[in-house]
Amino acid sequence: MVEYARRMKIDVNVSTNLNTLDNEICNSLITSGLNKLTVSLDGASPESVEKYQKGNNFRLVIENIKMVVRKKQELGSKLPFIEWRFIVHKHNEYEIDRARELADSLGVDKLEFLQGRCDMGSELLLNNREQYENVRPWLPKDEALSMYDYTQRRKKEIKYFCRLIWIESVIQPDGSVSPCCAAWHEKFDFGNIHSSSFKKIWNNDITSNYV
């Protein structure tokens, strides 16, 4: 599927916990032309990772990153671009410097620190105070590392413009087309690819109301 998309000049990005990898899969990731491999690893030690990502094997992920970097070098490929995505919370905020050092030693292309947010499955249905209470047990002690105002108990006033609706699409397992990964609820759907073509859905009246 990745090879086909790349032949059609479609960029392909894959987000993964990278717990499942062998030599064959690793080769395929690189030779397929995959543009970007985002590795979700929220911590720089087994202890911190296990606090938030239950069952995620820190040591295995590190070895698998090494495998991908090594295989890229062997094949003389610049792709995929490897991004380590690190969500900061109270159990790993002290590991930021350690993560930077580890990222440099691994040879990943980018280390991205993200601020934790409340449960995306219900975020749009919660008010400001409810969102804060939802995520409060995970908030870092250092408020500068958080997207929430601890005094006002709500999200900080951040000037942010989300452009994903113009460059990405979200198709759910049942075929429904959603505005984004956070707005997965049926009432927000643009349509369903089992009853209409994607092109018609993406250019229909419902979609135009969002953009």
Buried (B, 14 or more C-beta within 10 A) or exposed (E): EBEEBBEEEEEBEBEBBBEEBEEEEBEEBBBBBBBBBBBBBBBBBBEBBBBBBEEBBBEBBBEBBBBBBEBBEEEEBEBBBBBBBBBBBBBBBBBBEBBBEBBEEBBBBEBEBEBBBBEEEEBEEBEEEBBBEBBEEBBBEEEEBBBBBEEEBBBEEEEEEEEEBEEEBBEBEEBBBBBBEBBBBEEBBBBBBEEBEBEEBEEBEEBEEEE
